[in-house]
Amino acid sequence: MAVNLPKTMRGQFLQAYKKPYDLLSVPIPKPLQPNDLLIRVDAASYCHTDFVLAEGQMPGFPREFPHAGSHEFAGTIVSYSESPSSKASAFRVGDRVGVPGRAFHACETCFECRGSKDPVSRDDEGYSVYCANAENNGLSRDGGFQEYAVVDARQLAPIPEALTAVEVAPLMCAGITIYAALKRCQLESGDRVGIMGCGGGLGHLGLQYAVKMGLKVLGVDAADAPLELAKSLNTGATVVDARSEKAADVVQSLGAEDGKKDLGEMGLDAVIILPESQQAFDYAMTLLKTHGKCVVVSFPEKGFHISARDVVFRDISIIGSLVGSNKMLREMLNFSAEHHIRAVTRSFPLSELNELVEEYHKGGGGKLVIDMSIDR
């Protein structure tokens, strides 16, 4: 099936650090490599990393200006390269797909591509989301804040029929990131997990995933709007305001609920760190049981201070988590469709991306999404 395409498209582009996006008309990119597919972007979500990049806090990114951000988007396939690979040919024109940032044009030959041993990020041999030589949509190369984009067939996930593009876009980074972080906790049904920043873009999805995984969930936040959003989900998770409830008191409460008297076995089996705050990190470490796991997702510019006493005397494991594999991406989408897990979103037209960014800085929680259908 052929799709007639215009010669140019609109896109929102950064032309310098610390500047607003500019709405420009540019040529539509072409799929040139065997794994390339051209998609019409239907929705593109805004992530905290988009802000970090725009502020110049990610050295080396973007590779050049002007630059279209968004590494979490969804769209519809409109064309292939002249010699499509078997991976590309597995998709059809008209298929709806979700597109994460990682990994565009993985090299197929590095250590990761030849077969990582990590169960969360491992894909079929020849492709890895951790490929050090790959490009990243929305970071090193243009992403979803444009009407069309070239993507790598190996990074895509088919969209389940139950999900819309606006629902899928936030799952391509926020969704897979928190889903993978929960998997890295290596918990069993009935175990306790804490989510720091539970009312944010990742956090409110994490509450939903964790509950549906059969875990006992504690959400923690320290701002009115995110706390209100987290509570409004009615997941059954316990939501705590860190401003008014001390971590030590929460541990005692959980211990009483579990019938535990030994301080070492009171609290959480694992906690996921989403905020960039040292206070949030310290609060989370206090919540953990002895032998607990601390999964770090955020990456503040100055890092976190880690107590050696927690690591040595309490045997706390500190683990980093970025994203999951393409296999896990597909698993996450199907899990989301099956359990009706959705991000709380607000939609904006492409022409109002700068207004979206202004709303992001108000800290209302949830996810902000460009819906291309609004002014297409």
Secondary structure, DSSP 8 states (H G I E B T S, - for coil): ------SEEEEEEB-STTS--EEEEEE-----STTEEEEEEEEEE--HHHHHHHTT-STT-SSSSSB---SEEEEEEEEE-SS--HHHHTS-TT-EEEEESS-BT--SSSTTTTT-S-TTT--STT--TT-TT-B-BTTTB--SSBSEEEEEGGG-EE--TT--HHHHGGGGTHHHHHHHHHHHT---TT-EEEEETTTSHHHHHHHHHHHHTT-EEEEEE-SHHHHHHHHHT--S-EEEETTTS-HHHHHHHHHHHHT--SGGGSSEEEEEE-S--HHHHHHHHHHEEEEEEEEE----TT-----HHHHHHS--EEEE-----HHHHHHHHHHHHHTT----EEEE-GGGHHHHHHHHTTT--SEEEEETTS--
